Amino acid sequence: MGWGPCAGCDRRCFIRNGLGAAAWAAAPALLPLGLARPASAEAAAGAEVRALVRPPSLFAGIRRPITDRAELTPDGPLTHIFRFDTPVEGYDSEIGFPVSAPVEGEGIVTHTLREMHFYGRRHEGPLEELRTTARSLYAYMNTTGLSPELELAEVYGEHRAGQPVGGAVEVMASFLAWPEVFRAQLGRVLGPEAAAAIWAGGETLTPHTAVDPRCVWVAAAIARLKARSTADQQFDILSRVALVRPPENVAEAKAVYDASGSVEAVIRAQHEKLAKTRTGGFVDPPRCGDGVLHDSKVPYNREGYDAAATPREKRKAYCFCNLIREAEDPQVDSIFCYRAAGWARQLWEPVLGVEFTTCTITHSVLKGDAFCAWDYRLPEGFAC
């Protein structure tokens, strides 16, 4: 159909290529954030990119992998959700509708979609050009320094039963509104007074704040956090400000561990899977021993990373974080990389059945290193 995630797609492949679009069917469930856009951001968006919030919403859908949009079998207007980084062949697809009460039927599951933030715009061209509309949203996301979430969809509001899927499509791209999550985590760990002091100035940010001003605020906030907290508190806060990892992804790794009892088997399975994507395998392979689980990230763009000749080129080819990758000169403390450790934490804690309370950033592109890596301190008595 002309667009979609790459074969064997996962988060790294999806984010790098900016493939996919997200949308929502029920207008009452999409609430404008009510925040003013800076003039420069408005111009960049062409007055067409909207910031919206979907509150927790009841949804009845049929979920199964597809390989082509032609496999959709709607009956009336539908919402089509893509989910990424889940272990399926093809595209993890769900079609359905927002509902006010549970719906029963063959293959239908009613569940609650969590709150998510989106950039959205309307697509009125051929379906084969949806990729262009989606890419424009992800290009805009780069300019704001916010990173994509992993749930994506299209809404075919003009579709009628018995007709080919088509008509105008509401296209949206979900993003992690992490400053708001950061504020909540500050309050949880440090209390309201310290949280307010560290988050000072955050109220001026909007989803349309440009990446460099956003990065300046982030650098100052992280410096204030570092001055008011311990390393373990910093890890506790920032590791909770990560993209939400799909439970299916975690379950796949846990099945490997439960069958083998081996951390190395999970690491090997991860590496083999990643090696088949455009990010390649690990630059700095994870390892476990002596009370430490050492973990790291793969490059955002392996070909660009291998060809990079300067620290700036390495950063832009390595970082998945839109803020650090797209900012001109990110002077941010390396504890910011606890957010990356938080993505991996969501995998390892349930897989191993432990809770990490101490983590050390050992390498970071923010310190001039060639990659980012960290050590989780394992609970006493845990053997790899």
NUTOR-11535 format. One record per residue (C-alpha): residue number from 1; x, y, z; residue in one letter. Coordinates in Angstrom, 1 decimal. Example, Ala and Ser with C-alpha at 12.3 -4.5 7.8 and 13.67 -1.06 7.14 Angstrom:
2
 tiro   east  north     up torti
    1   12.3   -4.5    7.8     A
    2   13.7   -1.1    7.1     S
END
This chain:
384
 tiro   east  north     up torti
    1    0.0    0.0    0.0     M
    2    3.0    2.3   -0.2     G
    3    3.8    2.9    3.5     W
    4    4.2    1.1    6.7     G
    5    6.9   -0.1    9.1     P
    6    9.9   -1.9    7.7     C
    7    9.9   -5.7    7.7     A
    8   10.7   -7.0   11.2     G
    9   10.0   -3.5   12.4     C
   10   10.6   -2.4   16.0     D
   11   10.9    0.9   17.9     R
   12   14.3    1.7   16.5     R
   13   13.3    1.1   12.9     C
   14   10.0    2.9   13.3     F
   15   11.4    6.0   14.9     I
   16   14.3    6.4   12.5     R
   17   12.1    6.2    9.4     N
   18    9.2    8.2   10.8     G
   19    6.7    5.6    9.4     L
   20    3.2    5.4   10.6     G
   21    0.3    7.7   11.6     A
   22   -2.0    7.8   14.5     A
   23   -5.6    9.0   14.7     A
   24   -8.7    8.8   16.8     W
   25  -12.3    8.4   15.9     A
   26  -14.4   10.1   18.7     A
   27  -14.0   13.9   18.6     A
   28  -15.0   14.3   22.3     P
   29  -12.1   12.2   23.3     A
   30   -9.6   14.5   21.6     L
   31   -9.1   17.5   23.7     L
   32   -6.9   20.4   22.4     P
   33   -4.2   21.2   24.9     L
   34   -5.2   24.9   24.9     G
   35   -1.6   26.1   24.8     L
   36   -0.5   28.9   22.6     A
   37    2.0   28.2   19.8     R
   38    5.0   30.4   19.4     P
   39    4.9   32.2   16.1     A
   40    7.9   30.3   14.7     S
   41    6.4   26.9   15.5     A
   42    3.0   28.0   14.0     E
   43    4.8   28.8   10.8     A
   44    6.7   25.5   10.8     A
   45    3.5   23.6   11.3     A
   46    1.8   25.5    8.5     G
   47   -1.1   26.0   10.9     A
   48   -2.1   22.4   10.3     E
   49   -0.3   20.5   13.0     V
   50   -2.5   20.3   16.1     R
   51   -1.5   19.1   19.6     A
   52   -4.2   16.8   21.2     L
   53   -4.6   14.7   24.2     V
   54   -6.5   11.4   24.3     R
   55   -7.7   10.7   27.9     P
   56   -8.1    7.1   29.0     P
   57  -10.8    5.8   26.7     S
   58  -12.8    2.6   26.3     L
   59  -12.2    0.9   22.9     F
   60  -13.7   -2.2   21.3     A
   61  -11.5   -3.7   18.6     G
   62  -10.3   -6.7   16.8     I
   63   -6.5   -7.1   16.9     R
   64   -4.5   -9.3   14.6     R
   65   -1.4   -9.0   12.5     P
   66   -1.8   -7.8    8.9     I
   67    0.6   -7.4    6.0     T
   68   -1.5   -4.9    3.9     D
   69   -4.1   -2.3    4.5     R
   70   -6.3   -4.1    2.0     A
   71   -6.9   -6.7    4.8     E
   72   -9.0   -4.3    6.8     L
   73  -12.6   -5.4    6.9     T
   74  -14.5   -2.4    8.4     P
   75  -18.2   -2.0    8.8     D
   76  -18.7    1.8    8.9     G
   77  -16.2    4.5   10.2     P
   78  -13.3    2.9   12.0     L
   79  -10.2    3.6   14.0     T
   80   -7.1    1.7   12.8     H
   81   -4.3    1.4   15.4     I
   82   -0.8    0.2   14.7     F
   83    1.4   -0.9   17.6     R
   84    5.1   -1.3   17.3     F
   85    7.9   -3.3   19.0     D
   86    5.6   -6.2   19.5     T
   87    6.6   -9.7   18.4     P
   88    4.3  -10.3   15.4     V
   89    4.9  -11.1   11.8     E
   90    3.7   -8.2    9.7     G
   91    2.0   -5.2   11.3     Y
   92    0.4   -5.3   14.7     D
   93   -3.0   -4.0   13.7     S
   94   -6.3   -3.3   15.6     E
   95   -9.5   -1.9   14.1     I
   96  -12.4   -0.8   16.2     G
   97  -14.3    2.0   17.7     F
   98  -14.5    4.1   20.9     P
   99  -17.4    2.9   23.0     V
  100  -19.2    3.9   26.2     S
  101  -19.7    0.3   27.4     A
  102  -18.1   -3.1   26.8     P
  103  -19.0   -4.7   23.5     V
  104  -19.1   -8.5   22.9     E
  105  -18.6  -10.4   19.7     G
  106  -16.3  -12.8   17.9     E
  107  -12.8  -11.7   18.2     G
  108  -13.8   -8.3   19.8     I
  109  -12.0   -7.2   22.9     V
  110  -13.1   -4.1   24.9     T
  111  -10.2   -2.5   26.7     H
  112   -9.1    0.9   27.9     T
  113   -6.5    2.9   25.9     L
  114   -4.2    4.9   28.1     R
  115   -3.8    8.6   27.9     E
  116   -1.6    9.7   25.0     M
  117   -0.5   12.9   23.4     H
  118   -0.5   13.4   19.6     F
  119    0.4   15.7   16.8     Y
  120   -2.3   15.5   14.2     G
  121   -3.3   16.7   10.7     R
  122   -5.9   15.7    8.1     R
  123   -4.9   13.7    5.0     H
  124   -7.1   14.1    2.0     E
  125   -5.0   12.5   -0.8     G
  126   -4.6    8.9   -2.0     P
  127   -4.0    6.3    0.7     L
  128   -0.7    5.6   -0.9     E
  129    0.5    9.0    0.2     E
  130   -0.4    8.6    3.9     L
  131    3.3    8.0    4.4     R
  132    4.1   11.6    3.3     T
  133    1.5   13.0    5.7     T
  134    2.9   10.9    8.6     A
  135    6.5   11.8    7.8     R
  136    5.6   15.5    7.9     S
  137    4.3   15.0   11.5     L
  138    7.5   13.2   12.5     Y
  139    9.6   15.9   10.9     A
  140    7.7   18.5   12.9     Y
  141    8.3   16.3   16.0     M
  142   12.0   16.6   15.4     N
  143   11.8   20.4   15.5     T
  144   10.2   20.2   19.0     T
  145   12.6   17.7   20.5     G
  146    9.8   15.3   21.6     L
  147   10.0   11.6   20.8     S
  148    7.4    9.2   19.3     P
  149    5.4    6.8   21.4     E
  150    4.6    3.3   20.0     L
  151    0.9    3.3   19.5     E
  152   -0.2    4.7   16.1     L
  153   -3.4    4.7   14.1     A
  154   -5.5    6.2   11.3     E
  155   -9.2    7.2   11.5     V
  156  -11.4    6.7    8.5     Y
  157  -14.3    8.9    9.6     G
  158  -15.9    9.1    6.2     E
  159  -15.9    5.4    5.4     H
  160  -19.2    3.6    4.8     R
  161  -19.9   -0.1    5.1     A
  162  -19.5   -1.9    1.8     G
  163  -17.2    0.7    0.3     Q
  164  -13.4    0.5   -0.2     P
  165  -11.4    1.9    2.7     V
  166  -10.7    5.5    1.9     G
  167  -11.9    9.1    2.1     G
  168  -10.3   11.8    4.3     A
  169   -8.2   10.3    7.1     V
  170   -7.2   11.9   10.3     E
  171   -3.5   11.3   10.7     V
  172   -1.8   11.7   14.1     M
  173    1.6   10.8   15.6     A
  174    1.8   10.1   19.3     S
  175    4.6   11.6   21.3     F
  176    5.8   11.2   24.9     L
  177    4.9   14.4   26.8     A
  178    7.7   13.7   29.2     W
  179    8.1   17.1   30.9     P
  180    4.7   16.5   32.5     E
  181    5.7   13.0   33.5     V
  182    8.9   14.4   34.9     F
  183    7.1   16.9   37.0     R
  184    4.9   14.1   38.5     A
  185    7.9   11.9   39.3     Q
  186    9.7   14.8   40.9     L
  187    6.7   15.3   43.3     G
  188    6.5   11.6   44.0     R
  189   10.2   11.2   45.0     V
  190   11.2   14.7   46.3     L
  191    7.9   16.3   47.4     G
  192    6.0   19.3   46.0     P
  193    8.4   22.0   47.2     E
  194   11.5   20.5   45.6     A
  195    9.5   19.5   42.5     A
  196    8.3   23.1   42.0     A
  197   11.8   24.5   42.3     A
  198   13.3   22.0   39.9     I
  199   10.5   22.3   37.3     W
  200   10.6   26.1   37.4     A
  201   10.0   27.5   33.9     G
  202    8.4   24.3   32.7     G
  203    5.0   26.0   32.6     E
  204    6.2   28.0   29.6     T
  205    6.8   24.9   27.5     L
  206    4.1   23.8   25.0     T
  207    4.1   20.9   22.6     P
  208    5.2   23.4   19.9     H
  209    8.2   24.8   21.8     T
  210   11.3   24.5   19.5     A
  211   14.0   22.0   20.3     V
  212   16.8   24.4   21.3     D
  213   14.8   26.5   23.8     P
  214   13.4   23.2   25.2     R
  215   16.9   21.8   25.5     C
  216   18.1   24.9   27.4     V
  217   15.2   24.4   29.9     W
  218   15.9   20.7   30.2     V
  219   19.6   21.4   30.9     A
  220   18.8   23.8   33.7     A
  221   16.1   21.5   35.2     A
  222   18.5   18.5   35.2     I
  223   21.2   20.7   36.9     A
  224   18.7   21.7   39.6     R
  225   17.7   18.0   40.0     L
  226   21.3   17.0   40.4     K
  227   21.9   19.6   43.1     A
  228   18.8   18.6   45.1     R
  229   18.9   14.8   45.0     S
  230   21.0   11.7   45.3     T
  231   22.1    9.5   42.4     A
  232   19.5    6.8   43.4     D
  233   16.8    9.4   43.5     Q
  234   17.8   10.7   40.1     Q
  235   17.6    7.2   38.7     F
  236   14.2    6.6   40.3     D
  237   12.8    9.8   38.8     I
  238   14.3    9.8   35.3     L
  239   14.0    6.1   34.6     S
  240   10.2    6.5   35.1     R
  241   10.2    9.2   32.4     V
  242   10.7    6.8   29.5     A
  243    8.6    5.5   26.6     L
  244    6.2    2.8   27.8     V
  245    7.5   -0.6   26.7     R
  246    4.9   -2.9   25.1     P
  247    4.0   -5.8   27.4     P
  248    4.2   -8.2   24.5     E
  249    7.8   -7.3   24.0     N
  250    8.6   -8.0   27.7     V
  251    6.7  -11.3   27.6     A
  252    8.8  -12.5   24.7     E
  253   12.0  -11.9   26.6     A
  254   10.6  -13.4   29.8     K
  255    9.7  -16.6   27.9     A
  256   13.3  -16.9   26.8     V
  257   14.6  -16.4   30.4     Y
  258   12.0  -18.7   32.0     D
  259   13.0  -21.4   29.5     A
  260   16.7  -21.0   29.8     S
  261   17.3  -19.4   33.2     G
  262   20.0  -17.5   31.4     S
  263   20.5  -13.7   31.2     V
  264   23.0  -14.3   28.4     E
  265   20.2  -16.1   26.4     A
  266   18.0  -13.0   26.6     V
  267   20.9  -10.7   25.6     I
  268   21.8  -13.0   22.7     R
  269   18.1  -13.1   21.5     A
  270   18.0   -9.3   21.7     Q
  271   21.2   -8.9   19.8     H
  272   20.2  -11.4   17.1     E
  273   16.9   -9.6   16.6     K
  274   18.4   -6.1   16.5     L
  275   21.1   -7.3   14.1     A
  276   18.4   -7.9   11.5     K
  277   17.2   -4.3   11.6     T
  278   18.9   -1.2   10.2     R
  279   20.2   -0.3   13.7     T
  280   22.4   -3.4   13.7     G
  281   23.3   -5.1   17.0     G
  282   24.9   -3.6   20.1     F
  283   28.0   -1.5   19.8     V
  284   28.7   -2.2   23.4     D
  285   27.3   -5.7   24.2     P
  286   25.3   -6.1   27.4     P
  287   26.7   -8.5   30.0     R
  288   25.9   -9.7   33.5     C
  289   28.2  -10.7   36.3     G
  290   29.7   -9.7   39.7     D
  291   26.4   -8.2   40.9     G
  292   26.0   -5.9   37.9     V
  293   23.9   -6.0   34.7     L
  294   25.6   -3.8   32.2     H
  295   23.3   -2.6   29.4     D
  296   23.5   -0.2   26.5     S
  297   21.8    1.2   23.4     K
  298   22.0    0.4   19.8     V
  299   22.6    3.3   17.3     P
  300   19.6    5.2   15.8     Y
  301   21.3    5.0   12.4     N
  302   24.0    2.3   12.3     R
  303   25.3    3.3    8.8     E
  304   25.6    6.9    9.8     G
  305   27.1    6.0   13.1     Y
  306   29.8    3.8   11.5     D
  307   30.6    6.6    9.1     A
  308   30.6    9.5   11.6     A
  309   33.9   11.3   12.0     A
  310   33.1   13.9   14.7     T
  311   31.4   13.7   18.1     P
  312   28.5   15.7   16.8     R
  313   28.0   13.3   13.9     E
  314   28.2   10.4   16.3     K
  315   25.6   12.0   18.6     R
  316   23.2   12.6   15.7     K
  317   23.6    9.1   14.4     A
  318   23.5    7.4   17.8     Y
  319   20.7    9.0   19.9     C
  320   17.1    8.0   19.7     F
  321   16.1   10.9   21.9     C
  322   14.8   13.6   19.6     N
  323   15.9   16.3   22.1     L
  324   19.5   15.3   22.3     I
  325   19.8   14.3   18.6     R
  326   18.2   17.4   17.1     E
  327   19.4   20.1   19.5     A
  328   22.3   22.2   18.1     E
  329   24.5   21.9   21.2     D
  330   22.8   20.0   24.0     P
  331   24.6   20.9   27.2     Q
  332   22.7   18.4   29.3     V
  333   24.2   16.4   32.2     D
  334   24.6   12.7   31.4     S
  335   22.1   11.7   34.2     I
  336   19.5   12.5   31.5     F
  337   20.5    9.1   30.1     C
  338   18.7    7.5   33.0     Y
  339   15.7    7.9   30.7     R
  340   17.3    5.3   28.3     A
  341   18.0    3.1   31.3     A
  342   14.3    3.4   32.1     G
  343   13.3    1.8   28.7     W
  344   15.6   -1.2   29.4     A
  345   14.5   -1.3   33.1     R
  346   11.0   -2.0   32.0     Q
  347   12.3   -5.2   30.3     L
  348   14.8   -6.5   32.9     W
  349   12.9   -6.0   36.1     E
  350    9.9   -8.2   35.2     P
  351   12.1  -10.7   33.3     V
  352   14.4  -11.2   36.2     L
  353   11.8  -10.6   38.9     G
  354   13.9   -8.0   40.7     V
  355   13.7   -4.2   41.3     E
  356   16.7   -2.0   40.5     F
  357   17.3    0.8   43.0     T
  358   20.9    1.8   42.0     T
  359   22.1    2.5   38.5     C
  360   25.3    4.2   37.2     T
  361   25.7    5.9   33.8     I
  362   29.1    4.5   32.7     T
  363   29.1    6.0   29.2     H
  364   27.2    8.8   27.5     S
  365   27.4   10.7   24.3     V
  366   26.6   13.7   26.5     L
  367   30.0   13.2   28.0     K
  368   31.7   12.8   24.7     G
  369   31.7    9.0   24.7     D
  370   31.0    7.0   21.6     A
  371   27.9    5.4   23.0     F
  372   25.6    5.3   26.1     C
  373   25.7    2.5   28.7     A
  374   24.9    2.0   32.3     W
  375   25.2   -0.6   35.1     D
  376   22.2   -1.8   37.2     Y
  377   23.3   -3.0   40.6     R
  378   21.6   -6.4   41.1     L
  379   20.0   -7.3   44.4     P
  380   22.4   -9.1   46.8     E
  381   22.5  -12.8   46.2     G
  382   21.1  -12.6   42.6     F
  383   23.3  -14.7   40.3     A
  384   23.3  -14.1   36.5     C
END
